[in-house]
Amino acid sequence: MWQRSEADKLAFAAYPQLETAHFLTGIISTAVIAWGGYVAMQIWHGNKNGKKMAIAFLWVQLANGLVCGVAWKLALVGLPEKDTRDAIMEINILFILNVLFVGAWMVYFKKSKRVAATYECQ
């Protein structure tokens, strides 16, 4: 069974908001990933609404990145700056990567000739 490291135990004991952010963002991200798997299966099976589903998923993925980033930044409020500087930089980088990921796939689903041929009525 999975167990927390001593460092995690100490951090969560000293700053319980970190544990809350960890728990909530984990649940939200797991739900988004599960839905993404469902959408991928629907596209793979040729669902006629695949393009709409994919675009909806991408918007949700973008919102997930924003919500999780904000949740983690709020959880870091009140912690010593020397401990949060790197974490904030990492949160910002992850959000930028998320925007690039969503942007690339949005362009593909909206501009691709292959997608247009598959979902021509949308």
Summary of the structure (lengths in Angstrom):
residues: 122
radius of gyration: 18.4
end to end distance: 46.9
largest distance: 56.0
contacts: 298
relative contact order: 0.12
helix: 83%
strand: 0%
